[in-house]
């Protein structure tokens, strides 16, 4: 059994978090511009990944589309490159007992559902690149808390629900620091710390840190 760690609580004022029109407007413009630019620059890489995923021998689709929960509990479809076998969701219940983190999320270092190509693209966070389309559509931002799945949110406490006060992101403070070495409580606290300190300069710093981590991964799996 995974032992739960004790974390200092961070309580946010929803009105202060969400009433920042200038910040969120500029952030949105920056999201659209950088995502469009990024998709143009990495288009050859995206094509190569598509080919590898398509012909990895697992006979599945190239993209994995999953329902996630965004700002204020709104559901949306999130895009990723498929990194697991086609029936991975159905096999999750069989692996629940082997969860390596405490709390409302599932993490397993040697997850048998992950394909060979999947291990590589997950290590370098390449499976997340299609989420740039989510950013352009507005369901996600480049920086923010990772969007949870509905079954995880069903287990959230009032404290955990604070993660949903802002638009979820492709990367954030959790991904650029502790990542998979953190338990659920630490992830929540890092997300709330980001929301509390969020600014355009902080967002740019986290984007820069994310690029460095994609080159030199920090415990991603």
N, C-alpha and C positions, 0 to 999 in steps of 0.2 A: 504493500500500500504506500502511495506517495504521501509524505508528510507535508502538512500545510504550514507555510511560513507566516509569520506575523508581520504585517506591513502598516506603517503609519498612514492614517486616512487623509485623503485630500478631498474636501467638499467644495464644489464649485457653485457659483451664483449663476443660474441659467440666463438671467436677464443680461448680466455683464458679458457672458460668453458669446451670446448670439447678437447683441446689439452693437455691432462693429461694422457698419455698412461700408466704410472706406476700405478697411482691411480685406473684407470678403470680396468686394468688387475688384480690387486690384489682384487679389489672389486668383480669382476666377479668370481674369484676362491672362495672367501669367500661366495658369494651368492650360488654357487653350493654346496659347502661342507655343509653349515649350513641348506640349504633347504632339502638336502637328509637326513641329520641327524635328522632334525625336523620331516620329514615325517615318519621316522622309529619310533621315540619316541612317536609320537602322533597317530600312526596308530589305536590303540584301540579306542581313542576318535573319530577319523574320522568315524569309523564303527558305533559307537553309534549315531553320528549326522545323518549319512545316514539313519539309521533306523527311527529316530524321524521325519526327513523330509519326508521320504517315506510314513509314516503312520500318518501324521498330519491331515488327513481328507480333504485336499484341492485337492487331486487327481492330483497332478502335478509331474514333474520330480524331481529327487534329486538335480541335478546340474542346475545352471542357467548360460548360456553362452551368453555373451554380447559383441558386437563390441565396442572396445575402441580405443582411439588414443594415440600412443606412441611417442617415440623419433622422432623428425623431421617430425611429422605428419603421421607416418606410422600406419596403422590400424592393429589390432590384435584381437583375441578372448580371452576374460578374463573369468576365471572360478570362480564361487562362489557357496556356498550352496544356494539353493533356499529359500528365506525368505518371498516371496510374493505369492499371488494367481497366477495361471497360466497365466491369461490374463492381468497382471499388466501393461505391456507396452502400451496396447491399451487403458487403463483407465487413463493414465497419462495426456492426453489432458484435461480431465474433471476436473483435480485437479490443473492445472496450476495457476488458480486465487488464490489458497490458498498457494502458495509458500511462505515460511517463511524467505527466504534469498533474498537479492538483487543481481542480476547479472546472469551470465551464468551457473547456476546449480539449481537443484530443491531439497529442503529439507522441510519436513513436519513432525512434531513431532508425531502426531497421524494419520499417513498415514493409511487409511482404507484398503489398499491393503496388508499390512503386516499380516502374519499369527501369531497365538499364539506362535508357535515354533520359527518363524522368529523374533519376538520381543526379545526373549531370546538370540538367537545366534547373533543377531545384537548388543545387549547391550554389550556382551562380545567379540565382533569382531570374533566370531567363524565362521561366514559365509564367512570370508575372507581366511580361511585356504587353500582351494584348489588353491589359487593363488601361492602357493609354486611350483606348476607345471609350472606356467607361468614364475617363476623365473628360474627354471631349463632350460626351453626352450630358455630363453634369452629375451623374450618380456617384462619382468619386472625385477626389482631388489628388494631386501629386503627393501631398503630405497630409497625414491625418491618422487617426486610429484605424487599424485593420478592420474591415467589415466582418462581423461574425455571421454564422449561419443561424437560422431560426431556432433550431434545437438548443443551441448554446444560450441564446437570449432567453429562452424559456426558463433557464436555471439562474438568470441574473438576479442579483439583489438590487435594491434601490441604489446602492452605491455604485455597482457595476454599470447600471443604466446610464450613468453620466457619460460614458464613452460615446453614447449616441446623440450627444448634444450638437455635434458638428458633422460635416460631411466626412465620410471615411476616406482614407488615403491609400496610395500604393506603397508608401513607405512612411516611417515616422521615427520617433525617439526610441521605441522598443526595438525596431528592426536594426537600428544603427548602434545599439549598445548591447543589451543582454541577449536579445533574440531568443533562441531555443534553450538557452541556459536558464531562462527565467520561468518561474511558475506563473499561474494565471493571475494571482494577486499582484505580483510584481509588474506583469504586463499592463494590468489595469492602472496601477499607479503611474507607470511611465507614460501611458496615454493621457492620463489626467494632468500630469506635470506638463506635457506638451501643450494641451489645451490651455492650461493656466498661463504658460509663457509664450504662446504662439505670437509670431510676428513675421513679416515678410523676410527679414534678415535670418531669423531662426529657420524658416522654411527653406531658404536657399542653402543654409549650412547643412541641413539634414539631407537635401538633395545631393550636395557635393559629397557628404559622407556615404550616401548610398552608392554612388558611383565607385568610390574607393572600395566599398565592401563587395561589390559585384566582381571587382578585380581580385580582391583578397578576401574571400568569404569568412564570415564570423559564425561558425557553428550552424550553418543553414542545412536543413535536410527535409 
